[in-house]
Amino acid sequence: MPPQQQDGEVLQAYGHPKIAFFHLFWKVAAVLVYIFCGVFSSSFIVNFVVIVLLLTLDFWTTKNLSGRLLVGLRWWNETTDEGSNWRFETLGEASWAEADQQKGLCMLLVVPVHHGCLLLLLAMYNVLLLQPVVWGVLGIIALVKISVDYLLVIAVAVVLSSANVVGYTKCSKQASAQLRDMARNAMTSGLTAAISRV
């Protein structure tokens, strides 16, 4: 059990507060710029480029930094001559133990979770899952307003955010299976040791 700490100390001790900040910042910035882009520029091209740039920064941050550093999950797609292969990576037991010692990573049910760490995890997943929903609602509004050009922006946003949702959902399933295997192995070795003592 970690010693009692203030919330700011918890964020410093258990996570990557800058990564958590940018995980949220790019998402919120893209939505706000989309909503208020008419105030800044009347040019669709400028608005499109700025919003898509924010969306790609968000996609890259979420895919390459947030998942790996906040929850120990990573995914990518490899294209070979035979086709396309999705790869999913979770930290192994030794990596989690090392991360726990360095207090750089946290994952629900794998290393001790302090309430600050749990908040980072919940924030990452809730924001990740909420993003395609927000863009979907904005897409419905664009349809009602018959703003066909901005539906292209919405399509890019939905595709990028949904790709991260699918990737991390599959990674989480693999991590859960890995956790079950580790628990099963621990129980088996414990039972074997107990039986051998008898």
C-alpha positions in Angstrom: 0.0 0.0 0.0 1.6 3.3 -1.0 2.0 6.0 1.6 -0.7 8.7 1.8 0.1 11.4 -0.7 -1.6 14.6 -2.0 -3.3 14.3 -5.4 -0.5 16.2 -7.1 2.1 13.9 -5.6 0.0 10.9 -6.7 0.1 12.0 -10.3 3.8 12.5 -10.2 4.5 9.2 -8.4 2.2 6.9 -10.4 1.9 8.2 -13.9 2.9 10.5 -16.6 0.8 13.7 -15.9 2.1 15.4 -19.1 1.1 12.4 -21.2 -2.3 12.3 -19.5 -2.7 16.1 -20.1 -1.9 15.7 -23.9 -4.1 12.6 -24.1 -7.0 14.9 -23.2 -5.7 18.2 -24.7 -5.6 17.1 -28.4 -9.1 15.6 -28.2 -10.6 18.7 -26.6 -8.7 21.0 -28.9 -9.9 19.2 -32.1 -13.5 19.3 -30.9 -13.4 23.0 -29.9 -11.6 24.1 -33.1 -14.3 22.2 -35.1 -17.1 23.9 -33.2 -15.6 27.4 -33.3 -13.7 27.2 -36.6 -16.0 29.7 -38.3 -14.9 32.3 -35.8 -11.2 31.8 -36.7 -11.4 31.3 -40.5 -14.1 31.2 -43.2 -11.8 29.0 -45.3 -12.8 25.3 -45.2 -9.3 24.3 -46.4 -7.6 26.1 -43.4 -10.2 24.7 -41.0 -9.8 21.2 -42.4 -6.0 21.2 -42.2 -6.0 22.6 -38.6 -8.6 20.1 -37.4 -7.0 17.1 -39.1 -3.6 18.1 -37.7 -5.1 18.1 -34.2 -6.7 14.8 -34.9 -3.5 13.2 -36.1 -1.6 14.6 -33.0 -4.3 13.1 -30.9 -4.2 9.7 -32.7 -0.4 9.5 -32.4 -0.3 10.6 -28.8 -3.0 8.1 -27.8 -1.6 5.2 -29.9 2.1 5.6 -29.1 2.3 7.4 -25.7 -0.9 7.2 -23.7 -1.5 3.5 -24.0 2.1 2.4 -23.6 3.0 4.7 -20.7 -0.3 5.0 -18.8 -1.7 1.4 -19.1 1.1 -0.7 -20.7 -0.8 -1.5 -23.9 0.4 -1.0 -27.5 -1.0 -1.9 -30.9 0.1 -1.5 -34.5 -0.6 -2.9 -37.9 2.1 -4.6 -40.0 1.7 -4.9 -43.7 3.6 -7.7 -45.4 3.5 -9.4 -48.8 0.9 -11.9 -47.4 -1.4 -9.1 -46.1 -2.0 -7.0 -43.1 -1.5 -8.2 -39.5 -2.6 -6.5 -36.4 -0.2 -6.8 -33.5 -1.1 -6.3 -29.8 1.4 -5.9 -27.0 0.9 -6.0 -23.2 3.6 -5.8 -20.6 4.7 -9.1 -19.2 4.8 -9.9 -15.5 8.5 -9.0 -15.2 7.9 -5.6 -16.9 5.0 -4.8 -14.6 7.1 -5.6 -11.6 9.9 -3.3 -12.9 7.3 -0.6 -13.7 5.8 -0.9 -10.3 9.3 -0.4 -8.7 9.9 2.7 -10.8 6.3 3.8 -10.3 6.1 4.8 -13.9 3.1 2.6 -15.0 -0.1 1.5 -13.4 -2.6 -1.1 -14.5 -5.8 -2.1 -12.8 -5.5 -5.5 -11.0 -1.9 -6.0 -12.0 0.0 -3.6 -9.8 -1.2 -1.9 -6.6 -3.6 0.9 -7.7 -3.8 4.1 -5.8 -6.8 6.3 -6.3 -4.7 8.8 -8.4 -3.6 6.0 -10.7 -7.2 4.7 -11.0 -8.3 8.2 -12.0 -5.7 8.3 -14.8 -6.8 4.9 -16.0 -10.5 5.8 -15.9 -9.8 9.1 -17.6 -7.8 7.5 -20.4 -10.5 4.9 -21.1 -13.5 7.1 -20.7 -12.1 9.8 -22.9 -11.0 7.2 -25.4 -14.5 5.7 -25.6 -16.3 9.0 -25.5 -14.4 10.6 -28.4 -16.1 8.6 -31.3 -19.5 9.3 -29.7 -18.8 13.1 -29.6 -17.7 13.1 -33.2 -20.8 11.0 -34.1 -23.1 13.6 -32.5 -21.2 16.4 -34.3 -21.7 14.3 -37.5 -25.5 14.2 -37.0 -25.5 17.9 -36.4 -23.5 18.4 -39.7 -26.0 16.3 -41.5 -29.0 18.3 -40.2 -27.2 21.5 -41.1 -26.5 20.0 -44.6 -22.8 20.7 -44.1 -21.4 18.1 -46.4 -17.9 19.4 -46.6 -17.5 19.1 -42.8 -18.7 15.5 -42.9 -15.3 14.7 -44.3 -13.7 16.1 -41.2 -16.1 14.1 -39.1 -15.2 10.9 -41.1 -11.5 11.4 -40.4 -12.2 12.0 -36.7 -14.4 8.9 -36.4 -12.0 6.7 -38.3 -9.0 7.8 -36.2 -10.7 7.7 -32.8 -12.4 4.3 -33.6 -9.1 2.8 -34.6 -7.7 3.6 -31.2 -10.8 2.2 -29.5 -10.6 -1.1 -31.4 -6.8 -1.3 -30.9 -7.0 -0.8 -27.1 -10.1 -3.0 -26.7 -8.2 -5.9 -28.3 -5.1 -5.1 -26.2 -7.2 -5.1 -23.1 -8.7 -8.5 -23.9 -5.2 -9.8 -24.4 -4.1 -8.2 -21.1 -7.0 -9.8 -19.3 -6.2 -13.2 -20.8 -2.5 -12.7 -19.8 -3.6 -11.8 -16.3 -5.8 -15.0 -16.1 -2.9 -17.1 -17.3 -0.5 -15.5 -14.7 -3.1 -16.2 -11.9 -3.7 -19.8 -13.1 0.1 -20.4 -13.2 0.5 -18.9 -9.7 -2.3 -21.1 -8.4 -0.9 -24.2 -10.1 2.6 -23.6 -8.7 1.2 -22.9 -5.2 -0.9 -26.1 -5.3 2.1 -28.1 -6.6 4.3 -26.7 -3.8 1.6 -27.4 -1.1 1.1 -31.0 -2.4 4.9 -31.6 -2.5 5.2 -30.6 1.1 2.6 -33.2 2.2 
